[in-house]
């Protein structure tokens, strides 16, 4: 049955239009899956340099903790350990920013 504006009712959708909607959904889903795959596949791999930097930061942090425990927070040894931790952290941040930009 046709309405006054010559539009088919909801239950009278022609098969060719319903098929196009189904094909559009399938194509959209495939495109979304491909986009998600490409986004995750394009993530930069973890480099050995970064792992080495993180290890040096952990070691410097451990030396700082040990110096503070042995000599106190205001000691010369603790100050030296803090500067090593800060330097290692800065190197890692510089490497990461050079990878991004």
MDAnalysis code that builds the backbone (N, CA, C; Angstrom):
import MDAnalysis as mda
import numpy as np

u = mda.Universe.empty(303, n_residues=101, atom_resindex=np.repeat(np.arange(101), 3), trajectory=True)
u.add_TopologyAttr("name", ["N", "CA", "C"] * 101)
u.add_TopologyAttr("resid", np.arange(1, 102))
u.add_TopologyAttr("resname", ["UNK", "UNK", "UNK", "UNK", "UNK", "UNK", "UNK", "UNK", "UNK", "UNK", "UNK", "UNK", "UNK", "UNK", "UNK", "UNK", "UNK", "UNK", "UNK", "UNK", "UNK", "UNK", "UNK", "UNK", "UNK", "UNK", "UNK", "UNK", "UNK", "UNK", "UNK", "UNK", "UNK", "UNK", "UNK", "UNK", "UNK", "UNK", "UNK", "UNK", "UNK", "UNK", "UNK", "UNK", "UNK", "UNK", "UNK", "UNK", "UNK", "UNK", "UNK", "UNK", "UNK", "UNK", "UNK", "UNK", "UNK", "UNK", "UNK", "UNK", "UNK", "UNK", "UNK", "UNK", "UNK", "UNK", "UNK", "UNK", "UNK", "UNK", "UNK", "UNK", "UNK", "UNK", "UNK", "UNK", "UNK", "UNK", "UNK", "UNK", "UNK", "UNK", "UNK", "UNK", "UNK", "UNK", "UNK", "UNK", "UNK", "UNK", "UNK", "UNK", "UNK", "UNK", "UNK", "UNK", "UNK", "UNK", "UNK", "UNK", "UNK"])
u.atoms.positions = np.array([
    [0.847, -1.171, 0.000],
    [0.000, 0.000, 0.000],
    [0.896, 1.240, 0.000],
    [0.533, 2.227, -0.779],
    [1.308, 3.449, -0.898],
    [0.643, 4.542, -0.065],
    [1.456, 5.403, 0.476],
    [0.921, 6.524, 1.242],
    [0.607, 7.666, 0.282],
    [0.145, 8.750, 0.833],
    [-0.275, 9.893, 0.019],
    [0.914, 10.470, -0.751],
    [2.119, 10.485, -0.161],
    [3.279, 11.061, -0.834],
    [3.928, 10.083, -1.806],
    [3.287, 8.974, -2.104],
    [3.820, 7.941, -2.981],
    [5.094, 7.312, -2.431],
    [5.193, 7.208, -1.126],
    [6.308, 6.548, -0.467],
    [5.836, 5.187, 0.026],
    [6.656, 4.147, -0.100],
    [6.242, 2.846, 0.412],
    [6.215, 2.856, 1.933],
    [5.348, 2.057, 2.514],
    [5.301, 1.932, 3.963],
    [6.521, 1.159, 4.431],
    [6.748, 1.173, 5.742],
    [7.946, 0.539, 6.294],
    [8.032, -0.934, 5.959],
    [6.913, -1.643, 6.012],
    [6.960, -3.079, 5.739],
    [7.010, -3.390, 4.251],
    [6.962, -2.397, 3.389],
    [7.015, -2.599, 1.949],
    [8.310, -2.058, 1.341],
    [9.424, -2.121, 2.055],
    [10.693, -1.634, 1.529],
    [11.124, -2.564, 0.401],
    [11.408, -2.028, -0.757],
    [11.819, -2.879, -1.871],
    [13.113, -3.625, -1.541],
    [13.271, -4.804, -2.084],
    [14.420, -5.658, -1.801],
    [15.737, -5.019, -2.194],
    [15.772, -4.284, -3.299],
    [17.031, -3.693, -3.722],
    [17.541, -2.645, -2.733],
    [16.638, -1.908, -2.074],
    [17.049, -0.928, -1.067],
    [17.531, -1.643, 0.191],
    [16.836, -2.676, 0.624],
    [17.250, -3.430, 1.808],
    [18.610, -4.073, 1.580],
    [18.866, -4.560, 0.389],
    [20.164, -5.153, 0.068],
    [21.283, -4.130, 0.112],
    [21.004, -2.904, -0.333],
    [22.014, -1.851, -0.317],
    [22.375, -1.457, 1.112],
    [21.368, -1.429, 1.999],
    [21.630, -1.104, 3.402],
    [22.493, -2.184, 4.038],
    [22.204, -3.433, 3.730],
    [22.977, -4.533, 4.283],
    [24.420, -4.476, 3.775],
    [24.587, -4.185, 2.508],
    [25.917, -4.087, 1.928],
    [26.671, -2.900, 2.529],
    [25.974, -1.808, 2.785],
    [26.591, -0.636, 3.401],
    [27.066, -0.967, 4.817],
    [26.238, -1.673, 5.568],
    [26.634, -2.076, 6.930],
    [27.865, -2.965, 6.892],
    [27.883, -3.936, 5.987],
    [29.012, -4.861, 5.887],
    [30.281, -4.116, 5.497],
    [30.180, -3.229, 4.541],
    [31.336, -2.454, 4.099],
    [31.837, -1.549, 5.223],
    [30.923, -0.928, 5.936],
    [31.312, -0.049, 7.052],
    [32.012, -0.835, 8.144],
    [31.494, -2.001, 8.463],
    [32.107, -2.843, 9.494],
    [33.499, -3.287, 9.064],
    [33.654, -3.674, 7.811],
    [34.963, -4.085, 7.310],
    [35.944, -2.919, 7.335],
    [35.490, -1.729, 6.957],
    [36.357, -0.548, 6.973],
    [36.779, -0.193, 8.397],
    [35.857, -0.303, 9.337],
    [36.185, -0.012, 10.739],
    [37.193, -1.024, 11.283],
    [37.029, -2.288, 10.938],
    [37.966, -3.317, 11.391],
    [39.354, -3.082, 10.795],
    [39.398, -2.726, 9.529],
    [40.680, -2.439, 8.879],
    [41.349, -1.221, 9.508],
    [40.586, -0.189, 9.786],
    [41.140, 1.014, 10.410],
    [41.702, 0.699, 11.789],
    [40.979, -0.085, 12.574],
    [41.463, -0.461, 13.906],
    [42.760, -1.262, 13.801],
    [42.813, -2.182, 12.855],
    [44.031, -2.979, 12.670],
    [45.204, -2.080, 12.302],
    [44.990, -1.154, 11.380],
    [46.078, -0.277, 10.945],
    [46.551, 0.647, 12.059],
    [45.637, 1.104, 12.890],
    [46.023, 1.976, 14.004],
    [46.925, 1.223, 14.978],
    [46.535, -0.008, 15.335],
    [47.336, -0.761, 16.299],
    [48.606, -1.301, 15.683],
    [48.596, -1.610, 14.399],
    [49.792, -2.119, 13.739],
    [50.814, -1.010, 13.531],
    [50.368, 0.233, 13.472],
    [51.271, 1.353, 13.230],
    [51.940, 1.859, 14.504],
    [51.618, 1.293, 15.651],
    [52.237, 1.729, 16.904],
    [53.740, 1.445, 16.836],
    [54.568, 2.391, 17.276],
    [56.009, 2.175, 17.187],
    [56.455, 1.043, 18.113],
    [57.353, 0.217, 17.645],
    [57.825, -0.876, 18.485],
    [58.702, -0.345, 19.625],
    [58.772, -1.100, 20.687],
    [59.623, -0.722, 21.812],
    [61.071, -0.942, 21.382],
    [61.865, 0.063, 21.571],
    [63.251, -0.032, 21.141],
    [64.140, -0.404, 22.306],
    [65.262, -1.016, 21.989],
    [66.220, -1.417, 23.022],
    [66.778, -0.202, 23.740],
    [66.898, 0.926, 23.007],
    [67.409, 2.143, 23.637],
    [66.510, 2.592, 24.780],
    [65.206, 2.531, 24.563],
    [64.267, 2.928, 25.607],
    [64.359, 1.993, 26.806],
    [64.496, 0.705, 26.537],
    [64.611, -0.258, 27.640],
    [65.876, 0.023, 28.436],
    [66.956, 0.311, 27.734],
    [68.216, 0.621, 28.396],
    [68.082, 1.878, 29.239],
    [67.397, 2.890, 28.701],
    [67.180, 4.141, 29.444],
    [66.357, 3.882, 30.702],
    [65.301, 3.113, 30.562],
    [64.454, 2.826, 31.724],
    [65.224, 2.046, 32.789],
    [66.083, 1.142, 32.351],
    [66.901, 0.387, 33.302],
    [67.856, 1.316, 34.036],
    [68.453, 2.278, 33.303],
    [69.366, 3.220, 33.952],
    [68.629, 4.121, 34.942],
    [67.405, 4.498, 34.625],
    [66.618, 5.307, 35.560],
    [66.324, 4.507, 36.819],
    [65.951, 3.240, 36.652],
    [65.662, 2.400, 37.823],
    [66.907, 2.239, 38.693],
    [68.070, 2.052, 38.049],
    [69.306, 1.922, 38.817],
    [69.661, 3.225, 39.535],
    [69.493, 4.345, 38.853],
    [69.794, 5.635, 39.473],
    [68.855, 5.893, 40.651],
    [67.590, 5.518, 40.489],
    [66.627, 5.687, 41.566],
    [66.995, 4.803, 42.766],
    [67.452, 3.608, 42.479],
    [67.879, 2.713, 43.561],
    [69.088, 3.300, 44.290],
    [70.043, 3.864, 43.538],
    [71.210, 4.485, 44.182],
    [70.798, 5.678, 45.042],
    [69.804, 6.430, 44.577],
    [69.310, 7.560, 45.373],
    [68.710, 7.058, 46.688],
    [67.877, 6.027, 46.610],
    [67.277, 5.475, 47.831],
    [68.348, 4.992, 48.802],
    [69.370, 4.330, 48.255],
    [70.436, 3.799, 49.107],
    [71.243, 4.942, 49.730],
    [71.532, 5.984, 48.950],
    [72.306, 7.110, 49.485],
    [71.527, 7.841, 50.572],
    [70.235, 8.009, 50.373],
    [69.409, 8.682, 51.388],
    [69.366, 7.840, 52.655],
    [69.217, 6.527, 52.513],
    [69.157, 5.658, 53.697],
    [70.479, 5.683, 54.462],
    [71.586, 5.726, 53.765],
    [72.897, 5.679, 54.431],
    [73.356, 7.042, 54.949],
    [73.101, 8.110, 54.173],
    [73.725, 9.395, 54.494],
    [72.742, 10.515, 54.793],
    [71.443, 10.295, 54.565],
    [70.449, 11.325, 54.817],
    [70.097, 12.088, 53.548],
    [68.927, 12.729, 53.583],
    [68.391, 13.405, 52.395],
    [69.255, 14.588, 51.951],
    [69.837, 15.313, 52.886],
    [70.610, 16.513, 52.558],
    [72.092, 16.235, 52.318],
    [72.495, 14.985, 52.229],
    [73.919, 14.655, 52.094],
    [74.428, 14.914, 50.675],
    [75.738, 15.003, 50.560],
    [76.388, 15.183, 49.265],
    [76.133, 13.970, 48.375],
    [76.159, 12.767, 48.944],
    [75.934, 11.541, 48.183],
    [74.504, 11.490, 47.618],
    [73.536, 11.900, 48.425],
    [72.148, 11.896, 47.973],
    [71.944, 12.941, 46.870],
    [72.615, 14.083, 47.012],
    [72.515, 15.121, 45.992],
    [73.077, 14.629, 44.653],
    [74.196, 13.938, 44.707],
    [74.792, 13.380, 43.498],
    [73.851, 12.337, 42.866],
    [73.264, 11.486, 43.681],
    [72.352, 10.457, 43.176],
    [71.102, 11.105, 42.555],
    [70.624, 12.202, 43.154],
    [69.467, 12.909, 42.587],
    [69.793, 13.478, 41.208],
    [70.981, 14.009, 41.050],
    [71.360, 14.572, 39.745],
    [71.466, 13.473, 38.693],
    [71.940, 12.281, 39.066],
    [72.014, 11.167, 38.110],
    [70.611, 10.701, 37.717],
    [69.703, 10.647, 38.679],
    [68.328, 10.237, 38.381],
    [67.674, 11.257, 37.455],
    [67.895, 12.532, 37.729],
    [67.314, 13.591, 36.913],
    [67.869, 13.541, 35.486],
    [69.167, 13.330, 35.352],
    [69.798, 13.277, 34.036],
    [69.269, 12.087, 33.230],
    [69.132, 10.927, 33.871],
    [68.617, 9.746, 33.174],
    [67.168, 9.948, 32.738],
    [66.372, 10.573, 33.588],
    [64.971, 10.836, 33.243],
    [64.869, 11.796, 32.064],
    [65.703, 12.825, 32.069],
    [65.700, 13.782, 30.963],
    [66.082, 13.122, 29.643],
    [67.080, 12.227, 29.670],
    [67.500, 11.526, 28.457],
    [66.352, 10.687, 27.892],
    [65.623, 10.003, 28.765],
    [64.506, 9.186, 28.302],
    [63.418, 10.060, 27.689],
    [63.093, 11.170, 28.335],
    [62.071, 12.071, 27.791],
    [62.487, 12.645, 26.446],
    [63.762, 12.983, 26.298],
    [64.237, 13.512, 25.020],
    [64.135, 12.464, 23.921],
    [64.469, 11.231, 24.232],
    [64.367, 10.156, 23.236],
    [62.911, 9.908, 22.845],
    [62.039, 9.905, 23.826],
    [60.618, 9.656, 23.522],
    [60.042, 10.809, 22.709],
    [60.409, 12.048, 23.017],
    [59.876, 13.175, 22.256],
    [60.428, 13.190, 20.841],
    [61.643, 12.714, 20.629],
    [62.186, 12.663, 19.273],
    [61.488, 11.583, 18.441],
    [60.989, 10.527, 19.087],
    [60.250, 9.489, 18.363],
    [58.881, 9.984, 17.930],
    [58.236, 10.779, 18.774],
    [56.901, 11.270, 18.490],
    [56.943, 12.380, 17.444],
    [57.814, 13.315, 17.610],
    [57.835, 14.492, 16.751],
    [58.824, 14.412, 15.689],
])
